Amino acid sequence: MPAMNRAPPPRHRRARGFTLAELAIVLVVIGLLTGGMLGPLASRLEARQRQETSERLRDIEQALYGFAILHGRLPCPSTEHDPGSPGYGRENAPPCDDSVEGMLPWRTLGLGPVDAWGTPRSSPTAPWPGHWRYRVDRAFAAAGGISAATAPLSNLQLYDHDNRPITVESESRAVAIVYSTGNNLRADGLNASYSATHPRYQAGEATASFDDLLIWIGHPLLIARLAQAGRL
């Protein structure tokens, strides 16, 4: 009987997977790519948050001018700590209390309480993450109102990020300051030390150790705005 041609048995190819060394190389590459992307993404996010905070500060500045036009004076800070209190976020009645650091009376001004990094508080003992710090010259928040002859009394001193004076040291013309504590959620530089009698504040470019954003209202511009509005 003739022999039958038999097909050779199928050869089973062994499935080839990643070795541990290859997996390690892949993970290292993914880590390098991810790390290289996180830096630029974080920088862009912080830049966007700083821009948003700067825009909110401009809104605050305009709201303070509006309050002065309506009431003839600037508002006092808010010092109420209890979020459940009716006075929370509202200005203290004049005369302003300079013995403690105050917050922006955001409810009085119809604004939000925090910057782009902040979160609202829920208890009297909670910290103040991202809440606006605010200080006003007591002469410009007095119950009697502002006149053309009103002169600054508190001598609010301003310095740049290199500690160079922005205001005239003997007679500052700044009458109100508002600032954000920035991405690190803490006051930096001169802003970290509150003084009731020798107020010194810092503004300027962001550095490795300073990221606060600060605005101030000057005496001449405030008087000009009030005069234009017919309040003087």
Secondary structure by P-SEA (a helix, b strand, c coil): cccccccccccccccccccaaaaaaaaaaaaaaaaaaaaaaaaaaaaaaaaaaaaaaaaaaaaaaaaaaaccbbbbbbcccccccccccccccccccccccccccccccccccccccbbbbccccccccccbbbbccccccccccccccccccccbbbbccccccccccccccccbbbbbcccccccccccccccccbbbbbbcccccccbbbbbbbcaaaaaaaaaaaccc
